[in-house]
Amino acid sequence: MTSSGSIITEELVRLDVSLGDDKTAVIRGLADLVAQAGRTGSPGGLTEDALAREATSATGLPGGIAIPHCRTEHVDVPTLAFARLEPGTDFGAKDGPADLAFLIAAPAGGDATHLEVLTQLARALVRPDFTDGLRQAETPAEVVALVDSVVRLPEPAAAPAGAAPAAAAAPGPATRERRSIVAVTACPTGIAHTYMAAEALEAAAERAGVDIHIETQGSAGSHPLARDTLANASAAIFAADVGVRDRGRFAGLPVVVSGVKRAIDDGDAMIAEALRYADDPDAPRVEGDGADADSGTTTGTESWGLRIRRVLMTGVSYMIPFVAAGGLLIALSFLFGGYEIVGPAGEIATNNTIFDLPSVSANELDHALFDSSFFAYLGSICFVLGSTAFKFLVPALAGYIAYAIADRPGIAPGFIMGAIAIDLGGFGTPQTGFLGGIIGGVLAGVIAHWIAVRQVPSWLRGLMPVLVIPLLTTLVAGIVMVVVLGKPLGALMDALNDGLTSMAEGGAGVLLGVVLGLMMAFDMGGPLNKTAYLFATTGLAAAATATGAAPQLLIMAAVMLAGMVPPIALALATVVRPQLFTEAERENGKAAWLLGASFITEGAIPFAAADPLRVIPSIMAGSAVTGGLAMAMDVTLRAPHGGIFVLFAVGNVLWFLLSLAAGVLVAAASVIALKQFTESKDEIEQLDDVALPA
């Protein structure tokens, strides 16, 4: 068993040092400390695991503290590395850079005791006396002594880490009249923020003179609150970035809902709000009757608008990895294999191997990197992987939207509705794109939740979440998606295609460019986008031998430029006004630069899905400007895909770039203006607490 003294040693401490200009460099420097202390043989692997956790949500905390942390196979014992930074480094906290940075590394297979030791540090970090001591320490030995004073192995009979303090757990006669609040704290990783939120709420409750009983649903295990404790509670607090397990136990209690960050930042306000709700008969309450722990959902303290955006953000959060991985793989495929790789990629990946490379000339891959068969093969593999990732984009969006509404029973029906939206099964169902995915996910979630809260016999309860709810939800929602939405959408697509053909034949060039731009931006890979793209590529095939500014070549240029605008514009907006976007959106903006430059319009979907009323009109305006300007300036394009990788196929390159820049600026300015004047800071901060995949 690991002793508390070996959690941190003087070798793992650095005082008043600079480990780099950004948090990535600091984490890498702390991992190097762990390696120098002999705690890991792979500082690079430890760094990657910590950065992967960092990508899910920032680990910067108020008061100049950063706690990058992870569970990793690259350490065998729980390890803390500490650096007092000079100057401080930005870890994403709202009040500025951090000067105290702990890297918390827990063994991937560590038992609950190991994790409980780590949580003690997390709880200590919210105490001013502890952080002041770290700032005043003159030697590494003083830091080690401070940590040892708060991090120790629990005695066998000690209360579990998730239990409330003894004074709060069993009020004596003198405190029996005090109000009692129950709370749940939980974060995606369950190592640090979970316990820091609990500590902050306990301190706030003590200041308010009320008892609080906290269930920490973390990696060290969850210790459910006793039934008597729940029965005597006046109100509940859910400070969680992930779903609260067995929340039906809290049914009927007035409830305050937030992410863990609010509990850490402003625990006093949450306690006061809970006490106010306890006396308010109209306060939001946890739904359900407590009979089925999985059937209750939280009404929370959100407005309807914020609740809708939270549901959408949950779907977006789980969709982002598919967008980033798939889009970047497709961009690499164009770099390695050229834009022609779109055609033979599947056949090359299936029929060729690294020992039997494809023929560049036979597959007409005229723009493969260095005219190399190896890069052509690598490009085909990247395209197949990226295209496969994109097939799950809308299903993941729909599945986790349904999950946000109905919990686990909604996941399977939501994924199925998302698959129907993009015709994943190939059964001829018209595409409804990401908008159809949102509609299908909401539909599946609402139906699944409605079924879940029905009263059923006790013998049927066990079958409800795994059989009855998914079956009935998929059947009802699927009929609506296929029968009600399918045929009208198909008719609309035919009408749009006929209208575009009429405009092209009538010579309305600039107007056609504007319309195509609007279509490319409206649903970003959905039916309108695909109709415009198909219209352009069909004409491109017919104009293979055309010279000069043939109409078909103008249309192809307008379509691709308009499709590049949304991701680039939103990436620019996150840089110009980052405070208007959530942490997840800012991270996605980094990938959106390359996605947009590669003509992968889907890079804008996470932004649009989370905030459609502000984002979609903005990017439509920008794409319309770009499409119309490209047509007016006779920009031509002979390649059907590729973005910046096919500049060699562009006619009038200068106006190609100027048209793109104009639309990007219009879209970015529009979305910034709409968010600036219509979205509150509190709304953004609350959405910042939505769960990301751990």
Secondary structure, DSSP 8 states (H G I E B T S, - for coil): ---GGGTS-GGGEEEEE---SSHHHHHHHHHHHHHHTTS-S-HHHHHHHHHHHHHHS--EETTTEE--EEEETT-SS-EEEEEEEEEEE--S-TT--EEEEEEEEEETT--HHHHHHHHHHHHHTT-HHHHHHHHH--SHHHHHHHHHHH-----TTS--TTS--HHHHS--GGGTTS-EEEEEEE-SS-SSHHHHHHHHHHHHHHHHT-EEEEEE-BTTB-----HHHHHT-SEEEEEESS--TTGGGGTTSBEEEE-HHHHHH-HHHHHHHHHHHHT-TTS-BB-S-SS-TTT--B--S--HHHHHHHHHHHHHHHHHHHHHHHHHHHHHHHHHH-GGGGTTHHHHHHH-BTTB---TTTTT-TT-GGG-HHHHHHHHHHHHHHHHHHHTHHHHHHHHHHHHHH-GGGHHHHHHHHHHHTTTT-SS----HHHHHHHHHHHHHHHHHHHHTS---HHHHTTIIIIIHHHHHHHHHHHIIIIIIHHHHHHHHHHHHHHHHHHHHHT-HHHHHHHHHHHHHHHSSSHHHHHHHHHHHHHHHHTTT--SS-HHHHHHHHHHHHHHHHHHHHHHHHHH-GGGS-HHHHHHHHHHHHHHHTT-GGGGHHHHHHSHHHHHHHHHHHHHHHHHHHHHTT-EE--SS-GGGGGGGEESHHHHHHHHHHHHHHHHHHHHHHHHHH--HHHHHHHTTS----
